[in-house]
Amino acid sequence: MPALDVQKLRKDFPNLNLKVYGKPLVYLDNAATTFKPQYVVDAISNHYAHGASNVHRGVHFLSEQATKAYEDSRQTVKVFLNAKSTQEIIFTRGTTESINLVAQSFGRTFFKEGDEILISAMEHHSNIVPWQILCQQIGCTLKVAPMNQKGELLYEEFVRLLTPKTRLVAMVYVSNSLGTINPIARVIKEAHSRNIPVLVDGAQAVTHHPVDVQALDCDFFAFSGHKIFGPTGIGVLYGKQQFLESMPPYQGGGDMIASVSFAKTTYNVLPYKFEAGTPAIAEVIGLNAAIKYVQAIGLENMAAYKKELLFYGTNILCSVPGVRLIGTAREKTSILSFVVEGIHPHDLGTIVDEDGVAIRTGHHCTQPVMEFFKVPATARASLAFYNTKEEIDILVKAIYRAKEIFK
Ligand code: PLP
């Protein structure tokens, strides 16, 4: 496996040259959103500068050009996820919208009072709240598979919670606040052995390693463009064709129809049935560029390097007196959540920011995880392939400065 030339690759990201408070920016907030390479920025600005037009609606040159670029991106996503067909690739605003789509279209149509939806204890709010809304609407019940003190799914408990009433398992692949990589293939196999479909929240997983939805055999898979070096406002819902065919539209409007009259409306074929209104065309084009960028470097190469960073970061953070890591799963990705004794994470975040270090502090949209670990919040350093050991050292130095201040 070729080693990454990180210093060379860093040049692709204009934001990595930024200075904050006169200091070089150390950006360690990649689980919240990743920086965009110039290649992606150019793809978006090229669209606006040389051909912005609406898709699917015009016969004129620019509209056909925009439609081609838009559909090319769908083809890229299809290959990226190894979906069977582009009909299974729905463009959404992001992971959150993808999950809401499944809850409101699939869940509201096919689940009934007393049915159960099973999630895990480490879900992002976007894989909790859509199901709670659905439960309120139709009277189904949300069940939660617990985790241990390392932040690992208690697999036997998960299996025990699968009942004849379970209609869906919705689970995060890689936890954004703990870094845990769930045994998602095993989860899917287990659920399928009971004929229960599975939705995978892949928001953090797509930057971690290659995803093959056919090999996983998941029924739905959601991710966001901005977590994989692409634009905000664009995401994907992959769904198996047989499920998507059976589901009613999520929203009504232009593009999702075959014909409209006041008496009766018929719907467009997949995937357009789920893409009402003018889509985020520039963002779809940007996502295409982002995926191509990632593919050119190789997700495996990135993962191997990030593993090194994780090992280095874990060791050095654990050597700082008073630091406690939250999330120590055996299988984890390059996310380091921690608390420092005597310093509130928000204070820590503010102090390290003065040194140019951007980390996230808070509950990371996983309040139940904070409750489980009995902490109000954590500080989180989430590492991308463009981060370096030197940047981790700068973070650690900044933590020592915070400790001095709070002594
Ligand atoms: N799921 C996980 C695991 C996440 O990390 C995030 C974002 O942080 C989401 C879902 C929601 O993604 P978005 O806000 O892009 O819809």
Boltz pocket constraint, residues with backbone or C-beta under 6 A from the ligand:
constraints:
  - pocket:
      binder: B
      contacts: [[A, 31], [A, 32], [A, 93], [A, 94], [A, 95], [A, 96], [A, 97], [A, 124], [A, 126], [A, 127], [A, 172], [A, 174], [A, 175], [A, 176], [A, 201], [A, 203], [A, 204], [A, 224], [A, 364], [A, 365]]
      max_distance: 6.0
